[in-house]
Amino acid sequence: MHDLLPTRSTLPLHDVAASRRIETRALTHAPDLMERAGLAVAKLALALRRGDGPVWLACGPGNNGGDGHVAARRLAEAGVPVHVGLTAPHRPALVVDALLGLGLNRAPSDALLATITALQACGAPILAVDLPSGLLADTGQPAGRLAVRADHTLTLLTLKPGLFTGEGRAYSGRIWFDDLGITPDEPATADLLGPAGRPERGATSHKGSHGKVLVIGGAPGMQGAARLAARAALACGAGRVYVDLLDQSPNEAADTTRPELMRGRLDDVPQAVGVVGCGAGTRIAQHLSALIRQLPRLVLDADALNAIAADAVMQDALRSRRTGSTLLTPHPLEAARLLAVDVAHVQADRLAAAQALATRLNATVALKGSGSVVASPGARPAVCASGSAALATAGSGDVLAGWLGGLWAQQPDAAAHAVACAGVDAHGRAGEVPGVLRAGDLVERLAAP
């Protein structure tokens, strides 16, 4: 058993169907699987219990409840007072939520909702078994109007995608994992991203060795967005970074605070990685067709995505590009526009929405938000578990777009999917600070060794 986050390597995620198959096969070799699970719960409960009060184990009727009953027996054997039932005891030292587990596919009953309300209100820390009750394992969304908000979740046997995206992080608290001594015997449904590292720089390299980035955006009043993206590309290590600010005076500097950044246009750097759309406004639409046609690698963000959503011809042009050469970085509203659905539809199943968009536009998609999802045609999707609410601030998405462009410039043969996975995870880790992180400071945190 170990504390899962931050991840130290890329880990396999298994959805409900795969987890069920793995569990069924595991039982043929390990008939004591429930005993192992209950023991793991009891051990963690002993570590988390605060005070001398009883441990309240709220056990449902299925396997999740069975794990809870085994944990209750183990705790009692260790001399810990326990209360097993659906009603609250007096001043519990810990609550173990073993009501609902992997098989949840509908909203909890009124009786279970009453228990969820009671355990949430009792004031004790909550340890959820496998998943917080009421949370869907595949999507990270509550199945009904209420789900347990746990302080800790011990997920067992496999890692479930819903713990890490959607509302999963908010409901799961600190996530622990015990594989119960079983190695999954089928491929992952998705990847949980680990750190990828930065591109290596050879001892004899020079600025020409590390590629070019062309940032196009920054309409009047929004030039800061494009400059943040350009600063991020530069901090990432791109050899040359050019900025094409829309309606900029010919004599105006690209960025007076960063003289390393240069003015440039498509005709000047046709082989650059294009980072297009940051603060671009509606005028970007008139430039997009040429950019889609001419730039070999594209990172499309913000207003570029909105323009594409409104233009079927440009969508066709994206689909005709080489697979692996286009990277889209939408937030949920932009993804909804591109899919012609509402935001609730996107958030209801973020993995499915990202995969649908990747297929529709023949592009890699980094769907931003809590538990950002990376999806590409023909590739296994990935979920990013890093990041915090500190990134919920103006400009952090522009920094991500620029960082992705900088990574890609240094790795010209890399597919968009690999670039997106590395960049999204690095961006998230740089944002793991308390409070609010200003976008300019985020650039410096990303650049730090």
Backbone hydrogen bonds, N-H to C=O, Kabsch-Sander energy under -0.5 kcal/mol:
donor,donor_aa,acceptor,acceptor_aa,energy
2,H,177,F,-1.9
4,L,175,I,-2.6
5,L,175,I,-0.6
11,L,192,L,-2.5
13,L,190,A,-3.0
14,H,159,L,-3.1
19,S,15,D,-2.9
20,R,16,V,-2.6
21,R,17,A,-2.0
22,I,18,A,-2.6
23,E,19,S,-2.5
24,T,20,R,-2.5
25,R,21,R,-2.2
26,A,22,I,-2.4
27,L,23,E,-1.8
28,T,24,T,-0.6
28,T,25,R,-0.8
29,H,25,R,-0.7
29,H,26,A,-1.0
30,A,26,A,-2.6
33,L,30,A,-1.5
36,R,32,D,-2.3
37,A,33,L,-2.4
38,G,34,M,-2.9
39,L,35,E,-2.3
40,A,36,R,-2.2
41,V,37,A,-2.3
42,A,38,G,-2.5
43,K,39,L,-2.5
44,L,40,A,-2.1
45,A,41,V,-2.7
46,L,42,A,-2.4
47,A,43,K,-1.4
48,L,44,L,-2.0
49,R,45,A,-2.1
50,R,93,A,-1.4
51,G,49,R,-0.5
55,V,81,P,-2.5
56,W,54,P,-0.6
56,W,94,L,-2.7
57,L,55,V,-0.7
57,L,83,H,-3.0
58,A,56,W,-0.7
58,A,96,V,-2.3
59,C,57,L,-0.9
60,G,98,A,-2.8
66,G,62,G,-2.0
67,D,63,N,-2.5
68,G,64,N,-1.7
69,H,65,G,-2.3
70,V,66,G,-2.1
71,A,67,D,-2.3
72,A,68,G,-2.3
73,R,69,H,-2.1
74,R,70,V,-2.4
75,L,71,A,-2.6
76,A,72,A,-2.5
77,E,73,R,-2.3
78,A,74,R,-1.2
79,G,76,A,-1.8
80,V,75,L,-2.4
83,H,55,V,-2.5
85,G,57,L,-1.7
85,G,83,H,-0.6
91,R,89,P,-0.5
93,A,54,P,-2.5
94,L,54,P,-0.9
95,V,125,P,-2.6
96,V,56,W,-3.5
97,D,95,V,-0.6
97,D,127,L,-2.8
98,A,58,A,-2.4
98,A,96,V,-1.0
104,L,101,G,-1.3
113,L,109,S,-2.5
114,A,110,D,-2.0
115,T,111,A,-1.5
116,I,112,L,-2.8
117,T,113,L,-2.5
118,A,114,A,-2.1
119,L,115,T,-2.8
120,Q,116,I,-2.0
121,A,117,T,-1.3
122,C,118,A,-0.7
127,L,95,V,-3.2
128,A,126,I,-0.6
128,A,152,H,-3.0
129,V,97,D,-2.6
130,D,128,A,-0.7
130,D,154,L,-3.5
131,L,129,V,-2.5
135,L,132,P,-2.2
136,L,141,Q,-2.5
140,G,136,L,-2.3
143,A,134,G,-3.1
148,V,133,S,-2.7
150,A,148,V,-0.9
150,A,171,Y,-2.8
151,D,126,I,-1.7
152,H,126,I,-2.0
153,T,174,R,-2.6
154,L,128,A,-2.7
155,T,153,T,-0.8
155,T,176,W,-2.7
157,L,178,D,-2.4
158,T,156,L,-2.8
162,G,137,A,-3.7
163,L,160,K,-1.6
164,F,161,P,-2.1
165,T,161,P,-0.7
166,G,370,S,-1.1
167,E,140,G,-2.1
168,G,165,T,-2.2
171,Y,167,E,-1.7
172,S,168,G,-2.1
173,G,169,R,-1.2
174,R,151,D,-2.6
176,W,153,T,-3.4
177,F,2,H,-2.3
178,D,155,T,-1.9
182,I,179,D,-2.0
189,T,13,L,-3.0
190,A,13,L,-1.5
191,D,381,P,-2.3
192,L,11,L,-3.4
193,L,191,D,-0.6
193,L,383,V,-2.7
202,G,200,E,-0.6
205,S,202,G,-1.6
209,S,206,H,-2.3
210,H,207,K,-1.2
211,G,208,G,-0.6
213,V,240,R,-2.2
214,L,273,V,-2.7
215,V,213,V,-0.5
215,V,242,Y,-3.0
216,I,214,L,-0.6
216,I,275,V,-2.6
217,G,215,V,-0.5
217,G,244,D,-1.7
218,G,278,C,-2.1
219,A,279,G,-3.2
222,M,219,A,-3.0
225,A,222,M,-1.1
226,A,222,M,-0.7
227,R,223,Q,-2.1
228,L,224,G,-2.5
229,A,225,A,-2.0
230,A,226,A,-2.4
231,R,227,R,-2.7
232,A,228,L,-2.2
233,A,229,A,-2.2
234,L,230,A,-2.3
235,A,231,R,-2.7
236,C,232,A,-2.0
237,G,233,A,-0.9
237,G,234,L,-0.8
238,A,233,A,-1.9
239,G,210,H,-1.3
240,R,211,G,-1.8
242,Y,213,V,-3.3
243,V,262,M,-2.9
244,D,215,V,-3.2
245,L,243,V,-0.6
246,L,217,G,-2.1
248,Q,245,L,-1.7
252,E,249,S,-1.8
258,R,255,D,-1.2
261,L,258,R,-2.0
262,M,241,V,-2.3
264,G,243,V,-1.5
268,D,265,R,-1.2
269,V,265,R,-1.4
272,A,269,V,-1.7
273,V,212,K,-2.7
274,G,272,A,-0.6
274,G,297,R,-2.6
275,V,214,L,-2.7
276,V,274,G,-0.6
276,V,299,V,-2.9
277,G,216,I,-2.5
280,A,277,G,-1.9
284,I,281,G,-1.0
285,A,282,T,-1.5
286,Q,283,R,-1.0
287,H,284,I,-1.7
288,L,284,I,-1.3
289,S,285,A,-0.6
291,L,287,H,-1.7
292,I,288,L,-3.1
293,R,289,S,-1.8
294,Q,290,A,-2.3
295,L,291,L,-2.2
297,R,272,A,-0.6
298,L,325,S,-2.1
299,V,274,G,-3.5
300,L,298,L,-0.5
300,L,327,L,-2.9
301,D,276,V,-2.7
303,D,277,G,-1.4
304,A,301,D,-1.9
305,L,302,A,-0.8
306,N,302,A,-1.7
307,A,303,D,-2.1
308,I,304,A,-2.0
309,A,305,L,-2.3
310,A,306,N,-1.1
311,D,308,I,-1.5
315,Q,311,D,-1.7
316,D,312,A,-2.1
317,A,313,V,-2.0
318,L,314,M,-2.2
319,R,315,Q,-2.2
320,S,316,D,-1.4
321,R,318,L,-1.5
325,S,322,R,-1.6
327,L,298,L,-2.7
328,L,364,T,-3.1
329,T,300,L,-2.1
335,A,331,H,-2.5
336,A,332,P,-2.3
337,R,333,L,-2.1
338,L,334,E,-2.1
339,L,335,A,-1.9
340,A,336,A,-0.9
340,A,337,R,-0.5
341,V,336,A,-2.3
345,H,342,D,-0.6
346,V,342,D,-1.4
347,Q,343,V,-2.8
348,A,344,A,-1.7
349,D,345,H,-0.7
349,D,346,V,-0.8
350,R,347,Q,-0.6
353,A,349,D,-2.4
354,A,350,R,-2.5
355,Q,351,L,-2.2
356,A,352,A,-2.5
357,L,353,A,-2.3
358,A,354,A,-2.3
359,T,355,Q,-2.2
360,R,356,A,-2.5
361,L,357,L,-2.2
362,N,358,A,-0.8
363,A,358,A,-1.5
364,T,326,T,-2.6
365,V,375,A,-3.1
366,A,328,L,-2.9
367,L,365,V,-0.7
367,L,373,V,-2.8
368,K,330,P,-2.6
368,K,366,A,-0.8
372,S,369,G,-0.6
373,V,367,L,-2.0
374,V,382,A,-2.7
375,A,365,V,-2.4
375,A,373,V,-0.5
379,A,376,S,-1.8
382,A,374,V,-2.4
383,V,191,D,-3.2
384,C,372,S,-2.7
385,A,383,V,-0.6
391,L,388,S,-1.8
392,A,389,A,-1.8
393,T,391,L,-2.4
396,S,393,T,-1.7
399,V,395,G,-2.0
400,L,396,S,-1.9
401,A,397,G,-2.3
402,G,398,D,-2.3
403,W,399,V,-2.6
404,L,400,L,-2.6
405,G,401,A,-2.1
406,G,402,G,-2.4
407,L,403,W,-2.5
408,W,404,L,-2.4
409,A,405,G,-2.2
410,Q,406,G,-1.2
411,Q,407,L,-0.6
411,Q,408,W,-0.9
414,A,411,Q,-2.0
416,A,324,G,-1.1
419,V,415,A,-1.8
420,A,416,A,-2.9
421,C,417,H,-2.4
422,A,418,A,-2.1
423,G,419,V,-2.7
424,V,420,A,-2.8
425,D,421,C,-1.7
426,A,422,A,-2.0
427,H,423,G,-2.5
428,G,424,V,-2.2
429,R,425,D,-2.5
430,A,426,A,-2.2
431,G,427,H,-0.9
431,G,428,G,-0.7
432,E,429,R,-1.4
433,V,431,G,-1.7
437,L,390,A,-2.0
438,R,436,V,-0.6
439,A,394,A,-0.6
442,L,438,R,-2.0
443,V,439,A,-1.8
444,E,440,G,-1.2
445,R,441,D,-2.1
446,L,442,L,-2.5
447,A,443,V,-2.0
448,A,444,E,-1.2
